Amino acid sequence: MDLITTPLHDAFAPVAISYVLAAMGLNIHYGYTGLLNFGQAAFAAAGSYAMAVMIVSFGVPFIPAILLGLAASVVLSLVMGVPTLRLRADYLAIVTIAVAEILRLLFSTSFKEYFHARDGVSGFTGTFRSWNPFQDMEGTFLSFSANDLWVMIVGWIIVALVSTLVFLLMRSPWGRVLKSIREDEDAVRSLGKNVYGYKMQALVLGGMIGAMGGFVGALGLASVQPDTFNTDFTFIAFTMLILGGAARVLSPAVGAVLFWGVLSFMSVALSELSDIVPGDLLDSNRIGNIRFAVVGLVLMLLMIYRPQGLFGDRKEIAIDAR
C-alpha cells in the first residue's frame, strides 16, 4: 500500500508545489524567452525570506508581507538583469548562479538577528493557519495534516491561476515577441522591438512566480532555512521542466508530479527491497543515492531519445545564445 500512497503524498505535497512554481518561472525564462537562469533558488529565497522576516521581525501583516516578498523578487531581477541582459545568454547564467549562492551564504552567516543563520526563520504562519477551514479535521488524508492540506489547496489554486495567466500571456502579442526573441533576437530587434525591455519583463515575471514557490514551500515547512535554496533547488526545477517539456504551460506541473512520484516510489521500493537483499549490498544509507542514480539514468535516456520532454517540441528547446 505504501508503494501507492507515499508517492501520491509526495507528488502533491507543499514541497512539490514549491518546485512546480519554481519550474513555471523557469519556463517563462528558458522555455519561452531563452534566458539561461541558473539561480531560480535566489528568487524563491528572496521572496520567502522577505515575507518571513517582515512578519517575524517587523510585525508586518501577512498580505503586505507577501507583497514585499514579491517586490524583493522584482529588485533581485533588476540586480541580475540590468548588467547582463544586453550580453550573451551565458553571462546571465553565470550571474544568476553566483547571486543565488551569495544570497544563500548571506542568509547563513549575516544579520543573524533577522535571518537566524542555519536555524532559519519561523513563527510567521500564524495568520495563514488561522484562515484554515480544516483546523477541526479528524484524522488525515493521505497522511496530510490539516495545515498541509490547507497549504496544498492554496498552492494548487496558485498553480492553476499562474497557468491561466501564462496561457493567456503566451498567446498575446507580448508572448509572441518573447518566443521570437528565443528564436532570433537580432531579427526581433531589426523589427524595432526593445529586446532588452522584453527580456527584463520576462525575468521579472518568472522571478515573481519563483518567489511564489518560495512562499508555498515556507508555509508548508513553517520555516525558511538557507540550505533549502542551494543549487540543487534550481537544477531539480530545471529537471522537472525538461521532463514535462519546455514552452508548455502545464509541463512544469506534470514534470514535478512525475519526478517526485517516481523518486518517492523508488525510495519505498528500495526500502522494502532492503529487507530481502543482504545489508552489504543495500542498506538505508545507500537508498538515497541509488534512487537518485536510477532517476538520473532515466532522465539521461529521456534526453537522448526525447530531449524535448514528454509534451515539448524539439524546435523549441534550441535557444539563440548569441
Rosetta blueprint (number, residue, H / E / L):
1 M L
2 D H
3 L H
4 I H
5 T H
6 T H
7 P H
8 L H
9 H H
10 D H
11 A H
12 F H
13 A L
14 P H
15 V H
16 A H
17 I H
18 S H
19 Y H
20 V H
21 L H
22 A H
23 A H
24 M H
25 G H
26 L H
27 N H
28 I H
29 H H
30 Y H
31 G H
32 Y H
33 T H
34 G L
35 L L
36 L L
37 N L
38 F L
39 G L
40 Q H
41 A H
42 A H
43 F H
44 A H
45 A H
46 A H
47 G H
48 S H
49 Y H
50 A H
51 M H
52 A H
53 V H
54 M H
55 I H
56 V H
57 S H
58 F H
59 G L
60 V L
61 P L
62 F H
63 I H
64 P H
65 A H
66 I H
67 L H
68 L H
69 G H
70 L H
71 A H
72 A H
73 S H
74 V H
75 V H
76 L H
77 S H
78 L H
79 V H
80 M H
81 G H
82 V L
83 P L
84 T L
85 L L
86 R L
87 L L
88 R L
89 A H
90 D H
91 Y H
92 L H
93 A H
94 I H
95 V H
96 T H
97 I H
98 A H
99 V H
100 A H
101 E H
102 I H
103 L H
104 R H
105 L H
106 L H
107 F H
108 S H
109 T H
110 S L
111 F L
112 K H
113 E H
114 Y H
115 F H
116 H L
117 A H
118 R H
119 D H
120 G L
121 V E
122 S E
123 G L
124 F L
125 T L
126 G H
127 T H
128 F H
129 R H
130 S H
131 W L
132 N L
133 P L
134 F L
135 Q L
136 D L
137 M L
138 E L
139 G L
140 T L
141 F E
142 L L
143 S L
144 F E
145 S L
146 A H
147 N H
148 D H
149 L H
150 W H
151 V H
152 M H
153 I H
154 V H
155 G H
156 W H
157 I H
158 I H
159 V H
160 A H
161 L H
162 V H
163 S H
164 T H
165 L H
166 V H
167 F H
168 L H
169 L H
170 M H
171 R L
172 S L
173 P H
174 W H
175 G H
176 R H
177 V H
178 L H
179 K H
180 S H
181 I H
182 R H
183 E H
184 D H
185 E H
186 D H
187 A H
188 V H
189 R H
190 S H
191 L L
192 G L
193 K L
194 N L
195 V H
196 Y H
197 G H
198 Y H
199 K H
200 M H
201 Q H
202 A H
203 L H
204 V H
205 L H
206 G H
207 G H
208 M H
209 I H
210 G H
211 A H
212 M H
213 G H
214 G H
215 F H
216 V H
217 G H
218 A H
219 L H
220 G H
221 L H
222 A L
223 S E
224 V E
225 Q L
226 P H
227 D H
228 T H
229 F H
230 N L
231 T H
232 D H
233 F H
234 T H
235 F H
236 I H
237 A H
238 F H
239 T H
240 M H
241 L H
242 I H
243 L H
244 G H
245 G L
246 A L
247 A L
248 R L
249 V L
250 L L
251 S H
252 P H
253 A H
254 V H
255 G H
256 A H
257 V H
258 L H
259 F H
260 W H
261 G H
262 V H
263 L H
264 S H
265 F H
266 M H
267 S H
268 V H
269 A H
270 L H
271 S H
272 E H
273 L H
274 S L
275 D L
276 I L
277 V L
278 P L
279 G L
280 D L
281 L L
282 L L
283 D L
284 S H
285 N H
286 R H
287 I H
288 G H
289 N H
290 I H
291 R H
292 F H
293 A H
294 V H
295 V H
296 G H
297 L H
298 V H
299 L H
300 M H
301 L H
302 L H
303 M H
304 I H
305 Y H
306 R L
307 P L
308 Q L
309 G L
310 L L
311 F L
312 G L
313 D L
314 R H
315 K H
316 E H
317 I H
318 A L
319 I L
320 D L
321 A L
322 R L
